[in-house]
């Protein structure tokens, strides 16, 4: 196991026993630390297990959101925009709040980053000029 894998495993373990699946909570921990690839990776395990549930598209939308920021970190603006749009598409099916996440806020966030990408020329990565967002669950400490 790599040191990175150990770190992620420890993070997931620290989220166990709380009100939501540890992978779901781990996603937010990683996302808010700008570990976007790890956020994607952590939630993917839960997404795969939820393929036939109402939450499947929700998790997929969050995975796409993290993936968009992975592409921004790698200065791949076109793929980032494509993943923001996929995230928006998946999350459109969910109510304003779902699994304690403010989906309205996430949709606004996606629109802001898409707008920044559209205004940027081909070499201007908005991640170099804007602080990456953080996501918080309602009602959870």
MOFENSUL-V245093 format. One record per pair of residues at least 4 apart in sequence whose C-alpha atoms are under 7 Angstrom apart, sorted by the first residue. I is the first residue (numbers start at 1). GAP is how many residues later the second one is. Records with the same first field share a line. If there is no record, write none. Layout:
# MOFENSUL-V245093
I->GAP, GAP
This chain:
# MOFENSUL-V245093
1->4, 5
2->4
3->4
4->4
5->4
6->4
7->4
8->4
9->4
10->4
11->4, 15
12->4, 10, 11, 14
15->7, 10, 11
16->6
20->4, 5
21->4
22->4
23->4, 19, 20, 23
24->19
25->4
26->4, 16
27->4, 12, 15, 16
28->4, 107
29->4
30->4, 5, 6, 8, 9
31->4, 5, 8, 35, 103
32->102, 103
35->4
36->4, 30, 31, 33, 34
37->4, 29, 30, 33
38->4
39->4, 27
40->4, 23, 26, 27
43->4, 20
44->4, 19
45->4
46->4
47->4, 9, 12, 13
50->5, 6
51->5
52->4
55->4
56->4
57->4, 33
58->4, 32, 33
59->4
60->4, 30
61->4, 25, 26, 27, 29, 30
62->4, 25
63->4
64->4, 19, 20, 22, 23
65->4, 18, 19, 22
66->4
67->4, 16
68->4, 12, 13, 15, 16
69->4, 11
70->4
71->4, 5, 6, 8, 9
72->4, 5, 8, 53, 55
75->50
76->4
77->4, 48
78->4
79->4
80->4
81->4, 33, 36
82->4
83->4
84->4, 26, 30
85->4
86->4
87->4
88->4, 19, 22
94->4
96->6, 7, 8
97->4, 5, 6
98->4, 5
100->37, 38, 39
101->35, 36, 37
102->4
103->4
104->4
105->4
106->4
107->4
108->4
109->4
110->4
111->4
112->4
113->4
114->4
115->4
116->4, 10
117->9
120->4, 5
126->4
127->4, 5
